[in-house]
Amino acid sequence: MKRIVILFSGEGTNLANLINKIHLKHAAIVCAITNNPDAGGIAKARAAGIPVEILDHTLFERREAYDEALVDTIRDYNPDLVVLCGFMRILTPVFTSQIRSINLHPALLPAFKGARAIERSFESDEKVCGVSVHWVTDELDGGEIILQKSFTKNSSDTLEEFSAKIREIEHEILPLSVVKILND
């Protein structure tokens, strides 16, 4: 069975979704790694029996030093694929040149790269919004697109309603992307 490592920083809603849809069906999630010792996703992974590694970025003086430790930790699990879902770190070439990974981004790339993509997309004049899954490269949110799905923005939606639509699409296309890659 193919092996996946998940990187996350927050509540772990996409981690939980991958556990439900992928884990031990299409692949084994062999580890979940977070940079945030208080991340809600830690409990979700542990509840599923998935090992959790907490690699607190605040304990490292340089991004490159953090990324070296991250690469070493990932290599201990020998994954076929690393999946970033809500991993709120800009990765250096120390990581991107060594680890085959994909990222979930809550906007239609190339629009709204980087942080606060949902809010910036919501506040924009764009009529069509959505979600992207892409390969991780040295360029922030600049790797080749694997899958995107869009929806037409409803001008009467609140940020909460808009965010819920983004999450729904994330929960649909991230598992599809992982299965597609692992089957190719």
FILOKOL-764115 format. One record per residue (C-alpha): residue number from 1; x, y, z. Coordinates in steps of 0.1 Angstrom, whole numbers. Layout:
<lumvex seza="NUM" c1="X" c2="Y" c3="Z"/>
...
// end
This chain:
<lumvex seza="1" c1="0" c2="0" c3="0"/>
<lumvex seza="2" c1="12" c2="35" c3="-9"/>
<lumvex seza="3" c1="24" c2="57" c3="20"/>
<lumvex seza="4" c1="14" c2="93" c3="26"/>
<lumvex seza="5" c1="27" c2="119" c3="51"/>
<lumvex seza="6" c1="4" c2="149" c3="58"/>
<lumvex seza="7" c1="17" c2="183" c3="69"/>
<lumvex seza="8" c1="-8" c2="206" c3="87"/>
<lumvex seza="9" c1="-9" c2="236" c3="110"/>
<lumvex seza="10" c1="-44" c2="241" c3="122"/>
<lumvex seza="11" c1="-77" c2="224" c3="130"/>
<lumvex seza="12" c1="-70" c2="195" c3="106"/>
<lumvex seza="13" c1="-104" c2="194" c3="88"/>
<lumvex seza="14" c1="-87" c2="184" c3="56"/>
<lumvex seza="15" c1="-65" c2="159" c3="75"/>
<lumvex seza="16" c1="-97" c2="144" c3="90"/>
<lumvex seza="17" c1="-113" c2="143" c3="55"/>
<lumvex seza="18" c1="-82" c2="124" c3="41"/>
<lumvex seza="19" c1="-84" c2="100" c3="71"/>
<lumvex seza="20" c1="-120" c2="93" c3="62"/>
<lumvex seza="21" c1="-117" c2="90" c3="25"/>
<lumvex seza="22" c1="-81" c2="77" c3="18"/>
<lumvex seza="23" c1="-66" c2="61" c3="49"/>
<lumvex seza="24" c1="-63" c2="24" c3="46"/>
<lumvex seza="25" c1="-85" c2="24" c3="15"/>
<lumvex seza="26" c1="-63" c2="40" c3="-11"/>
<lumvex seza="27" c1="-31" c2="46" c3="9"/>
<lumvex seza="28" c1="-18" c2="46" c3="44"/>
<lumvex seza="29" c1="-13" c2="79" c3="62"/>
<lumvex seza="30" c1="19" c2="69" c3="80"/>
<lumvex seza="31" c1="24" c2="102" c3="98"/>
<lumvex seza="32" c1="9" c2="136" c3="103"/>
<lumvex seza="33" c1="34" c2="164" c3="110"/>
<lumvex seza="34" c1="26" c2="198" c3="124"/>
<lumvex seza="35" c1="46" c2="230" c3="131"/>
<lumvex seza="36" c1="20" c2="241" c3="157"/>
<lumvex seza="37" c1="21" c2="223" c3="191"/>
<lumvex seza="38" c1="-15" c2="236" c3="197"/>
<lumvex seza="39" c1="-30" c2="224" c3="163"/>
<lumvex seza="40" c1="-64" c2="208" c3="166"/>
<lumvex seza="41" c1="-55" c2="183" c3="140"/>
<lumvex seza="42" c1="-32" c2="165" c3="164"/>
<lumvex seza="43" c1="-61" c2="150" c3="182"/>
<lumvex seza="44" c1="-78" c2="140" c3="149"/>
<lumvex seza="45" c1="-47" c2="121" c3="137"/>
<lumvex seza="46" c1="-41" c2="104" c3="171"/>
<lumvex seza="47" c1="-78" c2="93" c3="173"/>
<lumvex seza="48" c1="-72" c2="75" c3="140"/>
<lumvex seza="49" c1="-40" c2="58" c3="153"/>
<lumvex seza="50" c1="-18" c2="79" c3="130"/>
<lumvex seza="51" c1="16" c2="89" c3="145"/>
<lumvex seza="52" c1="20" c2="126" c3="150"/>
<lumvex seza="53" c1="53" c2="145" c3="149"/>
<lumvex seza="54" c1="53" c2="180" c3="163"/>
<lumvex seza="55" c1="81" c2="201" c3="148"/>
<lumvex seza="56" c1="77" c2="236" c3="163"/>
<lumvex seza="57" c1="91" c2="261" c3="138"/>
<lumvex seza="58" c1="97" c2="286" c3="166"/>
<lumvex seza="59" c1="125" c2="265" c3="180"/>
<lumvex seza="60" c1="146" c2="270" c3="148"/>
<lumvex seza="61" c1="166" c2="301" c3="140"/>
<lumvex seza="62" c1="163" c2="298" c3="102"/>
<lumvex seza="63" c1="138" c2="285" c3="77"/>
<lumvex seza="64" c1="164" c2="263" c3="62"/>
<lumvex seza="65" c1="172" c2="246" c3="95"/>
<lumvex seza="66" c1="135" c2="239" c3="101"/>
<lumvex seza="67" c1="132" c2="225" c3="66"/>
<lumvex seza="68" c1="162" c2="202" c3="71"/>
<lumvex seza="69" c1="146" c2="188" c3="102"/>
<lumvex seza="70" c1="113" c2="185" c3="84"/>
<lumvex seza="71" c1="129" c2="166" c3="55"/>
<lumvex seza="72" c1="147" c2="143" c3="79"/>
<lumvex seza="73" c1="115" c2="136" c3="98"/>
<lumvex seza="74" c1="96" c2="129" c3="66"/>
<lumvex seza="75" c1="123" c2="105" c3="53"/>
<lumvex seza="76" c1="120" c2="84" c3="85"/>
<lumvex seza="77" c1="85" c2="75" c3="72"/>
<lumvex seza="78" c1="95" c2="68" c3="36"/>
<lumvex seza="79" c1="64" c2="82" c3="19"/>
<lumvex seza="80" c1="53" c2="79" c3="-17"/>
<lumvex seza="81" c1="37" c2="114" c3="-14"/>
<lumvex seza="82" c1="36" c2="143" c3="10"/>
<lumvex seza="83" c1="4" c2="162" c3="12"/>
<lumvex seza="84" c1="3" c2="198" c3="26"/>
<lumvex seza="85" c1="-32" c2="208" c3="37"/>
<lumvex seza="86" c1="-32" c2="239" c3="57"/>
<lumvex seza="87" c1="5" c2="238" c3="64"/>
<lumvex seza="88" c1="12" c2="275" c3="70"/>
<lumvex seza="89" c1="49" c2="276" c3="62"/>
<lumvex seza="90" c1="67" c2="290" c3="32"/>
<lumvex seza="91" c1="91" c2="261" c3="23"/>
<lumvex seza="92" c1="127" c2="267" c3="11"/>
<lumvex seza="93" c1="145" c2="248" c3="-16"/>
<lumvex seza="94" c1="160" c2="226" c3="12"/>
<lumvex seza="95" c1="125" c2="210" c3="13"/>
<lumvex seza="96" c1="112" c2="216" c3="-23"/>
<lumvex seza="97" c1="142" c2="201" c3="-40"/>
<lumvex seza="98" c1="140" c2="169" c3="-19"/>
<lumvex seza="99" c1="104" c2="161" c3="-12"/>
<lumvex seza="100" c1="77" c2="151" c3="-37"/>
<lumvex seza="101" c1="47" c2="170" c3="-24"/>
<lumvex seza="102" c1="14" c2="186" c3="-33"/>
<lumvex seza="103" c1="-4" c2="215" c3="-17"/>
<lumvex seza="104" c1="-41" c2="224" c3="-12"/>
<lumvex seza="105" c1="-47" c2="261" c3="-19"/>
<lumvex seza="106" c1="-81" c2="277" c3="-12"/>
<lumvex seza="107" c1="-82" c2="299" c3="-43"/>
<lumvex seza="108" c1="-80" c2="295" c3="-81"/>
<lumvex seza="109" c1="-43" c2="298" c3="-87"/>
<lumvex seza="110" c1="-25" c2="318" c3="-100"/>
<lumvex seza="111" c1="-48" c2="342" c3="-82"/>
<lumvex seza="112" c1="-44" c2="349" c3="-45"/>
<lumvex seza="113" c1="-12" c2="331" c3="-38"/>
<lumvex seza="114" c1="0" c2="330" c3="-2"/>
<lumvex seza="115" c1="-17" c2="337" c3="30"/>
<lumvex seza="116" c1="-53" c2="348" c3="36"/>
<lumvex seza="117" c1="-64" c2="335" c3="2"/>
<lumvex seza="118" c1="-100" c2="329" c3="12"/>
<lumvex seza="119" c1="-105" c2="364" c3="26"/>
<lumvex seza="120" c1="-87" c2="380" c3="-4"/>
<lumvex seza="121" c1="-108" c2="360" c3="-28"/>
<lumvex seza="122" c1="-140" c2="368" c3="-10"/>
<lumvex seza="123" c1="-132" c2="405" c3="-9"/>
<lumvex seza="124" c1="-122" c2="406" c3="-46"/>
<lumvex seza="125" c1="-143" c2="416" c3="-76"/>
<lumvex seza="126" c1="-138" c2="380" c3="-90"/>
<lumvex seza="127" c1="-170" c2="364" c3="-100"/>
<lumvex seza="128" c1="-156" c2="329" c3="-101"/>
<lumvex seza="129" c1="-136" c2="315" c3="-72"/>
<lumvex seza="130" c1="-125" c2="280" c3="-61"/>
<lumvex seza="131" c1="-98" c2="257" c3="-49"/>
<lumvex seza="132" c1="-65" c2="244" c3="-64"/>
<lumvex seza="133" c1="-43" c2="214" c3="-57"/>
<lumvex seza="134" c1="-8" c2="218" c3="-71"/>
<lumvex seza="135" c1="27" c2="204" c3="-70"/>
<lumvex seza="136" c1="50" c2="222" c3="-45"/>
<lumvex seza="137" c1="80" c2="240" c3="-61"/>
<lumvex seza="138" c1="104" c2="267" c3="-51"/>
<lumvex seza="139" c1="78" c2="293" c3="-62"/>
<lumvex seza="140" c1="51" c2="300" c3="-36"/>
<lumvex seza="141" c1="19" c2="284" c3="-48"/>
<lumvex seza="142" c1="34" c2="283" c3="-83"/>
<lumvex seza="143" c1="37" c2="246" c3="-91"/>
<lumvex seza="144" c1="19" c2="228" c3="-118"/>
<lumvex seza="145" c1="-19" c2="225" c3="-112"/>
<lumvex seza="146" c1="-31" c2="190" c3="-106"/>
<lumvex seza="147" c1="-68" c2="198" c3="-101"/>
<lumvex seza="148" c1="-90" c2="229" c3="-97"/>
<lumvex seza="149" c1="-127" c2="233" c3="-91"/>
<lumvex seza="150" c1="-146" c2="266" c3="-92"/>
<lumvex seza="151" c1="-179" c2="281" c3="-83"/>
<lumvex seza="152" c1="-197" c2="313" c3="-90"/>
<lumvex seza="153" c1="-195" c2="337" c3="-61"/>
<lumvex seza="154" c1="-229" c2="347" c3="-47"/>
<lumvex seza="155" c1="-227" c2="384" c3="-38"/>
<lumvex seza="156" c1="-251" c2="379" c3="-9"/>
<lumvex seza="157" c1="-229" c2="353" c3="8"/>
<lumvex seza="158" c1="-211" c2="361" c3="41"/>
<lumvex seza="159" c1="-175" c2="352" c3="45"/>
<lumvex seza="160" c1="-186" c2="322" c3="66"/>
<lumvex seza="161" c1="-209" c2="310" c3="38"/>
<lumvex seza="162" c1="-181" c2="316" c3="12"/>
<lumvex seza="163" c1="-156" c2="298" c3="34"/>
<lumvex seza="164" c1="-179" c2="268" c3="38"/>
<lumvex seza="165" c1="-181" c2="265" c3="-1"/>
<lumvex seza="166" c1="-143" c2="265" c3="-2"/>
<lumvex seza="167" c1="-141" c2="238" c3="24"/>
<lumvex seza="168" c1="-166" c2="216" c3="6"/>
<lumvex seza="169" c1="-146" c2="218" c3="-26"/>
<lumvex seza="170" c1="-113" c2="212" c3="-7"/>
<lumvex seza="171" c1="-129" c2="180" c3="8"/>
<lumvex seza="172" c1="-138" c2="169" c3="-27"/>
<lumvex seza="173" c1="-107" c2="176" c3="-48"/>
<lumvex seza="174" c1="-79" c2="169" c3="-23"/>
<lumvex seza="175" c1="-87" c2="131" c3="-20"/>
<lumvex seza="176" c1="-93" c2="129" c3="-57"/>
<lumvex seza="177" c1="-59" c2="144" c3="-64"/>
<lumvex seza="178" c1="-41" c2="121" c3="-40"/>
<lumvex seza="179" c1="-58" c2="90" c3="-55"/>
<lumvex seza="180" c1="-50" c2="102" c3="-90"/>
<lumvex seza="181" c1="-13" c2="108" c3="-82"/>
<lumvex seza="182" c1="-9" c2="75" c3="-64"/>
<lumvex seza="183" c1="-26" c2="56" c3="-92"/>
<lumvex seza="184" c1="-5" c2="72" c3="-120"/>
// end
